[in-house]
Amino acid sequence: MTSTVPALGTQTAEGSALQAVLLDMDGTLVDTEGFWWDVEVEVFASLGHTLDDTWRHVVVGGPMTRSAGFLIEATGADITLAELTVLLNEGFEARIGRALPLMPGAARLLAELSAHEIPTALVSASHRRIIDRVLSVLGPHHFALSIAGDEVSRTKPFPDPYLLAAAGLGADPSRCAVVEDTATGVAAAEAAGCRVVAVPSVAPIGPAEGRTVVSSLEEVDLAFLRGLMTAMR
C-alpha cells in the first residue's frame, strides 16, 4: 500500500527543471472511465431508472459526491448519497477485480520515470480502497505517494490534491508536470499552478496557455515532460 505521508528529502533529477510528475488514475493510467459509467448504469437500473447517455459527460472525472449527487437529483432515485457511494464503489471494485486494462503507454511511462528516479505521485478523485486495488496492478513502487479523493476536504476540480502532492514531494507546483484526461482534473491541476498534459478520454479538452493536449499517453515520455518546463523559461 502506498502511503500518503509526504516523502521527505526527495531529490529532483540532476540538470532538469522538472521536479515531479503527478498522474491522474482513471482514464489516464488505467482504462476505467467506462467502468464507472457502466456501474452507474447498472446500479440505477436496479433502482428502476435509466441513465441518459448525455449525462456521462457531466459525471466524468469528478468526485463521487458530485457525480452521484447529480445522478440522484437527475433521476429522482430513492437512495441516499452515502448508500449510493457504497454501491458504486462495490460495483467498481468488482469490475477491476475481473480486468484492469492499462492505457496505451502507461506501463512504459511509469517504468521510465522510475528508472530516472523522477518523483511521481498518483492523484485521484477515487476513494482509497479503489486506489490501493489499482496500485497493486500499476506497481506501488512507481509512486512516492498517492492522494485519494476521500482523504482531502476538497478534491478535484479544486487544486488541493495537486498542491498536497507537490508539497509531499517537496516540489514547486509550477515545476510539476500533471497528466490528466478530464476537464475536471485539468482545472484542478491548472488551479494549482502546474504544467498540464491533457489526454482526453471521454470528452474533448481544448488547448490553452500552459496546457498541452495529446491524443495518447504514447506521445508522452520523460523528454516530452522536461520540454514542458524548458518552454516556460
C-alpha positions as CSV (number, residue, x, y, z in Angstrom):
1,M,0.0,0.0,0.0
2,T,1.4,3.4,-0.9
3,S,1.3,5.8,2.0
4,T,0.0,9.4,1.7
5,V,2.7,10.5,4.2
6,P,4.9,13.1,2.4
7,A,8.2,11.7,1.1
8,L,10.9,13.7,2.8
9,G,14.1,14.7,1.2
10,T,13.1,13.7,-2.3
11,Q,15.7,14.9,-4.8
12,T,15.0,16.2,-8.2
13,A,16.6,14.8,-11.4
14,E,20.0,16.3,-11.9
15,G,20.1,19.0,-14.5
16,S,16.3,19.0,-15.0
17,A,13.9,21.8,-14.2
18,L,11.2,19.1,-13.9
19,Q,10.8,18.5,-10.2
20,A,7.9,16.0,-10.1
21,V,5.3,14.2,-12.2
22,L,1.7,14.0,-10.9
23,L,-0.5,11.5,-12.6
24,D,-4.3,11.0,-12.6
25,M,-5.5,7.4,-12.5
26,D,-8.9,6.6,-14.1
27,G,-8.8,7.3,-17.8
28,T,-5.2,8.4,-17.7
29,L,-3.2,5.3,-16.5
30,V,-6.0,2.8,-16.4
31,D,-8.8,2.4,-18.9
32,T,-11.6,2.6,-16.4
33,E,-13.7,5.7,-17.1
34,G,-16.1,3.4,-19.0
35,F,-16.2,1.1,-16.0
36,W,-17.6,3.9,-13.7
37,W,-20.3,4.7,-16.2
38,D,-21.2,1.0,-16.7
39,V,-21.5,0.6,-12.9
40,E,-23.6,3.7,-12.6
41,V,-26.0,2.5,-15.3
42,E,-26.3,-0.9,-13.6
43,V,-26.9,0.4,-10.1
44,F,-29.6,2.9,-11.3
45,A,-31.2,0.2,-13.4
46,S,-31.5,-1.9,-10.3
47,L,-33.3,1.1,-8.7
48,G,-35.7,1.3,-11.7
49,H,-34.0,4.2,-13.5
50,T,-32.4,4.6,-16.9
51,L,-29.5,7.0,-17.2
52,D,-29.3,9.4,-20.2
53,D,-26.1,8.8,-22.1
54,T,-25.5,12.5,-22.3
55,W,-25.1,12.6,-18.5
56,R,-21.8,10.7,-18.9
57,H,-20.0,13.9,-19.8
58,V,-21.4,15.6,-16.7
59,V,-20.2,13.0,-14.2
60,V,-16.9,12.0,-15.8
61,G,-13.7,12.9,-13.9
62,G,-15.4,14.4,-10.8
63,P,-15.5,13.4,-7.2
64,M,-18.1,10.8,-6.4
65,T,-20.1,13.2,-4.2
66,R,-20.7,15.4,-7.2
67,S,-21.4,12.7,-9.8
68,A,-23.5,10.5,-7.6
69,G,-25.4,13.6,-6.3
70,F,-26.1,14.7,-9.8
71,L,-27.5,11.3,-10.8
72,I,-29.7,11.1,-7.7
73,E,-31.1,14.5,-8.5
74,A,-31.5,13.8,-12.2
75,T,-33.3,10.5,-11.8
76,G,-35.1,11.2,-8.5
77,A,-33.9,7.8,-7.3
78,D,-34.9,6.9,-3.7
79,I,-31.4,6.5,-2.3
80,T,-29.1,8.5,-0.1
81,L,-25.7,9.7,-1.3
82,A,-24.0,7.5,1.3
83,E,-25.9,4.4,0.2
84,L,-25.2,5.1,-3.5
85,T,-21.5,5.7,-2.8
86,V,-21.2,2.2,-1.2
87,L,-23.0,0.5,-4.2
88,L,-20.8,2.3,-6.8
89,N,-17.5,1.5,-5.0
90,E,-18.5,-2.1,-4.6
91,G,-19.6,-2.4,-8.2
92,F,-16.4,-0.7,-9.5
93,E,-14.2,-2.9,-7.3
94,A,-15.8,-6.0,-8.7
95,R,-15.2,-4.8,-12.2
96,I,-11.5,-4.1,-11.7
97,G,-11.2,-7.4,-9.9
98,R,-12.1,-9.1,-13.2
99,A,-10.0,-6.9,-15.5
100,L,-7.9,-3.7,-15.2
101,P,-6.6,-2.6,-18.6
102,L,-3.8,-0.1,-18.7
103,M,-3.9,2.9,-21.1
104,P,-1.5,2.6,-24.0
105,G,1.9,3.9,-23.0
106,A,1.2,3.8,-19.2
107,A,3.5,1.0,-18.3
108,R,6.3,2.4,-20.4
109,L,6.0,5.9,-18.9
110,L,5.9,4.6,-15.3
111,A,9.0,2.4,-15.9
112,E,10.8,5.4,-17.5
113,L,10.0,7.7,-14.6
114,S,11.1,5.1,-12.1
115,A,14.3,4.3,-14.0
116,H,15.3,8.0,-13.9
117,E,14.2,8.4,-10.3
118,I,11.7,11.1,-11.1
119,P,9.5,11.8,-8.0
120,T,6.0,10.7,-9.0
121,A,2.6,10.8,-7.3
122,L,-0.8,9.3,-8.1
123,V,-3.5,11.9,-7.7
124,S,-7.1,10.6,-8.0
125,A,-10.6,11.6,-7.0
126,S,-11.3,7.9,-6.4
127,H,-11.5,6.6,-2.9
128,R,-8.5,5.0,-1.1
129,R,-10.0,1.5,-1.3
130,I,-10.1,1.8,-5.1
131,I,-6.7,3.4,-5.4
132,D,-5.0,0.6,-3.4
133,R,-6.5,-2.0,-5.7
134,V,-5.3,-0.2,-8.8
135,L,-1.9,0.4,-7.3
136,S,-1.4,-3.4,-6.8
137,V,-1.6,-3.6,-10.6
138,L,0.3,-0.5,-11.6
139,G,3.1,-1.2,-9.1
140,P,3.2,0.8,-5.9
141,H,7.0,1.1,-6.2
142,H,6.4,3.6,-9.1
143,F,4.9,6.2,-6.7
144,A,6.4,8.1,-3.8
145,L,2.9,8.9,-2.6
146,S,-0.7,8.8,-3.6
147,I,-3.6,11.1,-2.9
148,A,-7.2,9.8,-2.7
149,G,-10.4,11.8,-3.1
150,D,-11.8,10.7,0.3
151,E,-8.6,11.9,2.0
152,V,-8.9,15.6,1.2
153,S,-11.5,18.1,2.3
154,R,-11.8,19.4,-1.3
155,T,-11.0,17.2,-4.2
156,K,-10.9,17.9,-8.0
157,P,-11.7,20.4,-9.5
158,F,-10.2,22.2,-6.5
159,P,-6.4,22.5,-6.6
160,D,-6.0,20.9,-3.1
161,P,-5.0,17.3,-4.2
162,Y,-2.3,18.6,-6.5
163,L,-1.0,21.1,-4.0
164,L,-0.8,18.4,-1.4
165,A,1.0,16.0,-3.8
166,A,3.6,18.7,-4.8
167,A,4.2,19.6,-1.1
168,G,4.6,15.9,-0.3
169,L,7.3,15.5,-2.9
170,G,9.0,18.8,-1.9
171,A,8.3,20.3,-5.3
172,D,7.2,23.7,-6.6
173,P,3.8,23.2,-8.3
174,S,5.0,25.3,-11.2
175,R,7.8,22.7,-11.7
176,C,5.4,19.8,-11.7
177,A,4.0,18.1,-14.8
178,V,0.5,16.8,-14.5
179,V,-1.1,14.3,-16.8
180,E,-5.0,14.3,-16.8
181,D,-7.8,13.0,-19.0
182,T,-10.8,15.1,-18.0
183,A,-11.7,18.8,-17.8
184,T,-12.3,18.5,-14.1
185,G,-8.8,17.2,-13.5
186,V,-7.2,19.7,-15.8
187,A,-9.0,22.5,-13.9
188,A,-7.6,21.2,-10.6
189,A,-4.0,21.0,-11.9
190,E,-4.1,24.4,-13.5
191,A,-5.5,26.0,-10.4
192,A,-2.6,24.5,-8.5
193,G,-0.2,26.2,-11.0
194,C,1.1,23.0,-12.6
195,R,2.0,22.4,-16.2
196,V,-0.7,20.2,-17.7
197,V,-0.7,17.5,-20.3
198,A,-4.3,16.6,-21.3
199,V,-5.0,13.2,-22.8
200,P,-8.8,13.4,-23.3
201,S,-10.6,10.1,-22.6
202,V,-14.4,10.7,-22.8
203,A,-14.9,14.3,-23.6
204,P,-12.7,16.7,-25.6
205,I,-10.4,19.1,-24.0
206,G,-9.2,22.2,-25.8
207,P,-5.7,23.7,-25.8
208,A,-4.9,26.7,-23.5
209,E,-1.9,28.6,-22.2
210,G,0.2,26.3,-20.0
211,R,-1.7,23.2,-21.3
212,T,-0.6,20.7,-23.9
213,V,-3.2,18.4,-25.5
214,V,-2.1,15.0,-26.9
215,S,-4.2,12.1,-28.3
216,S,-2.5,9.3,-26.4
217,L,-0.1,8.7,-23.5
218,E,2.2,7.1,-26.0
219,E,3.1,10.6,-27.1
220,V,4.4,11.4,-23.5
221,D,7.8,10.4,-22.3
222,L,10.4,12.0,-19.9
223,A,11.9,14.2,-22.6
224,F,8.5,15.5,-23.5
225,L,7.7,16.3,-19.9
226,R,11.1,18.0,-19.4
227,G,10.4,20.0,-22.5
228,L,7.3,21.5,-20.9
229,M,9.5,23.1,-18.2
230,T,12.0,24.3,-20.7
231,A,9.3,26.0,-22.7
232,M,8.2,28.1,-19.7
233,R,11.6,29.7,-19.2
